[in-house]
Amino acid sequence: MARGCGLDNKGLEPQPLLMLKHGPNEEEIFMAEESVAQDQLRAFIERIERMEEEKAAIAADIKEIYAEAKGNGFDTKVIRQIVRIRKQDANERMEQEALLELYMSALGMVAEPANDD
């Protein structure tokens, strides 16, 4: 068998004679990392854009619901306020209501309870 032909002793499997390259150089690594970062950035942007489209569609649907409620004689400002209040924690809501009553009382805006004496 000839020396340096790249075959092992049995002649069945090729063996590497030399390793000409030890791996990617720094420039190739940087370019690969840059490509990955660009792909990730593009994916993030595209996901955000899809979500923004969905958000706009949902906002249009909500607007339609308010218009329907208004068409049925409901006050949409009050409905919006109720929606906002229902998002709050019960304790937070009670605290805000107490402060509102306190402030209104301080400004003389709360009617005195009627005395039945």
RALINUR-V154552 format. One record per residue. N is the residue number from 1. PSI is psi in degrees with one decimal (NA if undefined). Layout:
BEGIN
N/PSI ; N/PSI
END
This chain:
BEGIN
1/141.3 ; 2/142.2 ; 3/143.7 ; 4/13.8 ; 5/-11.3 ; 6/14.2 ; 7/147.3 ; 8/-175.4 ; 9/-30.8 ; 10/-14.5 ; 11/16.0 ; 12/-40.8 ; 13/134.0 ; 14/140.8 ; 15/144.7 ; 16/134.4 ; 17/-48.4 ; 18/153.9 ; 19/104.3 ; 20/-31.4 ; 21/134.5 ; 22/3.6 ; 23/-179.0 ; 24/146.1 ; 25/176.0 ; 26/-39.1 ; 27/-41.9 ; 28/-38.7 ; 29/-46.0 ; 30/-44.4 ; 31/-39.0 ; 32/-43.8 ; 33/-40.0 ; 34/-40.7 ; 35/-42.9 ; 36/-44.2 ; 37/-40.6 ; 38/-42.5 ; 39/-42.4 ; 40/-45.7 ; 41/-45.6 ; 42/-42.7 ; 43/-42.7 ; 44/-47.1 ; 45/-45.3 ; 46/-38.2 ; 47/-43.7 ; 48/-43.5 ; 49/-42.0 ; 50/-42.3 ; 51/-37.3 ; 52/-39.5 ; 53/-43.8 ; 54/-40.4 ; 55/-42.0 ; 56/-40.3 ; 57/-41.6 ; 58/-41.8 ; 59/-39.3 ; 60/-39.4 ; 61/-42.1 ; 62/-42.0 ; 63/-40.1 ; 64/-40.2 ; 65/-43.9 ; 66/-40.7 ; 67/-38.9 ; 68/-44.0 ; 69/-43.4 ; 70/-40.4 ; 71/-24.0 ; 72/11.2 ; 73/7.9 ; 74/149.8 ; 75/113.2 ; 76/-27.3 ; 77/-41.5 ; 78/-40.7 ; 79/-44.4 ; 80/-41.0 ; 81/-42.2 ; 82/-42.4 ; 83/-44.3 ; 84/-42.9 ; 85/-40.6 ; 86/-19.6 ; 87/-20.7 ; 88/154.7 ; 89/146.8 ; 90/-43.5 ; 91/-41.3 ; 92/-42.2 ; 93/-44.2 ; 94/-40.1 ; 95/-44.1 ; 96/-39.8 ; 97/-40.9 ; 98/-43.0 ; 99/-40.7 ; 100/-46.4 ; 101/-41.9 ; 102/-48.2 ; 103/-43.1 ; 104/-38.5 ; 105/-42.0 ; 106/-28.5 ; 107/4.3 ; 108/25.2 ; 109/-5.8 ; 110/128.5 ; 111/137.9 ; 112/141.3 ; 113/143.3 ; 114/134.6 ; 115/129.1 ; 116/20.3 ; 117/NA
END
